[in-house]
Amino acid sequence: AQSVTQLGSHVSVSEGALVLLRCNYSSSVPPYLFWYVQYPNQGLQLLLKYTSAATLVKGINGFEAEFKKSETSFHLTKPSAHMSDAAEYFCAVSAKGGSQGNLIFGKGTKLSVKP
Amino acid sequence: KAGVTQTPRYLIKTRGQQVTLSCSPISGHRSVSWYQQTPGQGLQFLFEYFSETQRNKGNFPGRFSGRQFSNSRSEMNVSTLELGDSALYLCASSFESASTGNTIYFGEGSWLTVV
């Protein structure tokens, strides 16, 4: 069984500050891990994904995430927040080798960026 | 390349009615999944289709059903609508690769309001 826990339903940062959104996963098999962003009234956009090729994954819009097996974590970071980063972010897991259309999502973290 | 297209984008139905939502995946994608998003429950997996066969099903009552056509387009149907079915319904498609894993792309969703 797989699950995802996102720590913090709301995170607020100042423009230019570091963004850190936390995600811990549980998986009985090697996982695929994803971060998606959702802007108001829109669908989900893929930021990045981990498929075991490299533990540090770079995504779009300056985001990156590091897979740490020992900590079962896949935290999302961005060195400098921009106002346009304000959105809701979802971490998700699927089973490698299994059906990958079935994503298990975390509850989401709403990111606010203050000017 | 066109993205995942969902229709209709917005609809209002009355309790007890039924509704059909449509999803056209990205060209070449054979896997289509459906998710329900609500403020209370977050993003929940409904079902996944691959080559016209339901491959996975989430924990939803039988009122929720779906199908996939030979051109990979998919529909989902909800019968005997309840107020709690009000949600954003998201469709996602992917081109499966056993070696690199899926990149799963989402549509903008169909907003269903049940009154």
Interface residues (C-beta under 8 A of the other chain):
Chain A: Y32 F34 Y36 Q42 G43 L44 Q45 L46 K49 T51 A53 F90 A92 S94 K96 G97 S99 Q100 G101 N102 L103 I104 F105 G106 K107 G108
Chain B: V4 Q6 S31 V32 S33 Y35 G42 L43 Q44 F45 E48 F50 R55 N56 G58 L90 A92 S94 E96 A98 T100 G101 N102 T103 I104 Y105 F106 G107 E108 G109
